[in-house]
Amino acid sequence: MDVIGAIEAINDRLGKARALMARGAVHHVVDESDHFEDYWAVEGDPARGRVYEVTPNTCSCPDARGAAPRGWCKHRLAVELWKQAERRWAKKKAALQLRSRRAA
């Protein structure tokens, strides 16, 4: 795949990843039972009821193992968007707490 083709493929998947975020299809899962697991469950097509497991480097969907450039399927991209939103919210929350303490 050439560079432009790869960019177009990622751009299309990024749009789909944003749609997953918009419908609340990304869920962080932390299982602290016998064996610690930290991953994301990302809902696929709601009509099919599929849920894909996303770790920092992989996704269980067929696209990640096949056509997606470097494994960057819409599910992995959605998780990256989720993490980005979490970081932004944490910064904003810290700034609000600091302002609140200063005002008190």
Secondary structure, DSSP 4 states (H G I P E B T S, - for coil): --HHHHHHHHHHHHHHHHHHHHTT-EEEEEE-SSS-EEEEEEE--TTTT-EEEE-SS-BSSHHHHTTSGGG--HHHHHHHHHHHHHHHHHHHHHHHHHHHHHH-
